[in-house]
Amino acid sequence: MSHTIVTIVGSLRKESFSLKIANALAKLAPASLKLDVTTLEGISFFNQDLEANPPADWLAFREKLQKSNGVLFITPEYNRSIPGVLKNAIDVASRPYGKSSFLGKPVGIVSNSPGALGGVSAAKHLQNILPGIAGPILGQPEIYLNGVGDAFDDKGQLTKEAVQKVLQQYIAAFAAFIENQNK
Ligand SMILES: Cc1cc2nc3c(=O)[nH]c(=O)nc-3n(C[C@H](O)[C@H](O)[C@H](O)COP(=O)(O)O)c2cc1C
């Protein structure tokens, strides 16, 4: 049986490395996983007042998460944390109170950066944010991808072998984790 994983891309940028990594992971994933690469374009700003009559984009995002077998975050690092657009989407999905759409969903976190530190602070911030509203987070292997700036060709295909190898290992471990959590 194939498990659907909502793969949330934490950047809106057209040429986003996070998006390219999500697409690469979707290709590397074993047959047991279907990665639904999801960008956050069009998710309205969270405003608790709107909860009485939630925007259609919130409802669609929440429903997609609820129907999934797990969630994979592919996040860049902005100023040593996650981008605001990603925090907004998490806030949207975490409500109404007690009814988080992430509840019970196993989670993976893949941070990345063209810089040397691989977005590790962003990943650590996600590890702080999620435990109260989501299911278990895959702890090992950890993955903080650095040097992604020269990892793709001009068609967006992953060409850097070292990155490919790490992604392959990660998605295999994540597939086993998902299998286990959805038993
Ligand atoms: C507002 C802003 C803040 C950033 N802060 C960091 C940072 O703290 N650490 C880091 O490694 N890169 C930082 N960067 C560089 C991003 O890693 C780089 O722009 C990356 O390409 C963004 O991800 P994307 O390619 O998925 O859009 C920052 C970029 C922006 C635009």
Ligand as a Chemical Component Dictionary entry (heavy atoms), coordinates in Angstrom:
data_LIG
# 
_chem_comp.id                   LIG 
_chem_comp.type                 NON-POLYMER 
_chem_comp.pdbx_formal_charge   0 
_chem_comp.three_letter_code    LIG 
# 
loop_
_chem_comp_atom.comp_id 
_chem_comp_atom.atom_id 
_chem_comp_atom.alt_atom_id 
_chem_comp_atom.type_symbol 
_chem_comp_atom.charge 
_chem_comp_atom.model_Cartn_x 
_chem_comp_atom.model_Cartn_y 
_chem_comp_atom.model_Cartn_z 
_chem_comp_atom.pdbx_ordinal 
LIG C1  C1  C 0 15.105 36.933 4.500  1  
LIG C2  C2  C 0 16.218 35.915 4.313  2  
LIG C3  C3  C 0 16.901 35.455 5.430  3  
LIG C4  C4  C 0 17.876 34.456 5.272  4  
LIG N1  N1  N 0 18.504 33.958 6.388  5  
LIG C5  C5  C 0 19.304 32.871 6.270  6  
LIG C6  C6  C 0 19.794 32.199 7.438  7  
LIG O1  O1  O 0 19.532 32.567 8.567  8  
LIG N2  N2  N 0 20.577 31.093 7.259  9  
LIG C7  C7  C 0 20.902 30.632 6.004  10 
LIG O2  O2  O 0 21.597 29.621 5.914  11 
LIG N3  N3  N 0 20.454 31.255 4.882  12 
LIG C8  C8  C 0 19.662 32.360 4.996  13 
LIG N4  N4  N 0 19.156 32.978 3.870  14 
LIG C9  C9  C 0 19.563 32.494 2.539  15 
LIG C10 C10 C 0 18.651 31.351 2.085  16 
LIG O3  O3  O 0 19.185 30.137 2.583  17 
LIG C11 C11 C 0 18.595 31.307 0.558  18 
LIG O4  O4  O 0 18.050 32.519 0.067  19 
LIG C12 C12 C 0 17.790 30.134 0.045  20 
LIG O5  O5  O 0 17.973 30.029 -1.339 21 
LIG C13 C13 C 0 16.308 30.251 0.387  22 
LIG O6  O6  O 0 15.633 29.037 0.163  23 
LIG P1  P1  P 0 14.912 28.685 -1.222 24 
LIG O7  O7  O 0 16.006 28.493 -2.262 25 
LIG O8  O8  O 0 14.181 27.408 -0.946 26 
LIG O9  O9  O 0 14.011 29.822 -1.591 27 
LIG C14 C14 C 0 18.189 33.974 3.990  28 
LIG C15 C15 C 0 17.498 34.478 2.877  29 
LIG C16 C16 C 0 16.528 35.430 3.034  30 
LIG C17 C17 C 0 15.762 35.925 1.802  31 
# 
loop_
_chem_comp_bond.comp_id 
_chem_comp_bond.atom_id_1 
_chem_comp_bond.atom_id_2 
_chem_comp_bond.value_order 
_chem_comp_bond.pdbx_ordinal 
LIG C1  C2  SING 1  
LIG C2  C3  SING 2  
LIG C2  C16 DOUB 3  
LIG C3  C4  DOUB 4  
LIG C4  N1  SING 5  
LIG C4  C14 SING 6  
LIG N1  C5  DOUB 7  
LIG C5  C6  SING 8  
LIG C5  C8  SING 9  
LIG C6  O1  DOUB 10 
LIG C6  N2  SING 11 
LIG N2  C7  SING 12 
LIG C7  O2  DOUB 13 
LIG C7  N3  SING 14 
LIG N3  C8  DOUB 15 
LIG C8  N4  SING 16 
LIG N4  C9  SING 17 
LIG N4  C14 SING 18 
LIG C9  C10 SING 19 
LIG C10 O3  SING 20 
LIG C10 C11 SING 21 
LIG C11 O4  SING 22 
LIG C11 C12 SING 23 
LIG C12 O5  SING 24 
LIG C12 C13 SING 25 
LIG C13 O6  SING 26 
LIG O6  P1  SING 27 
LIG P1  O7  DOUB 28 
LIG P1  O8  SING 29 
LIG P1  O9  SING 30 
LIG C14 C15 DOUB 31 
LIG C15 C16 SING 32 
LIG C16 C17 SING 33 
# 
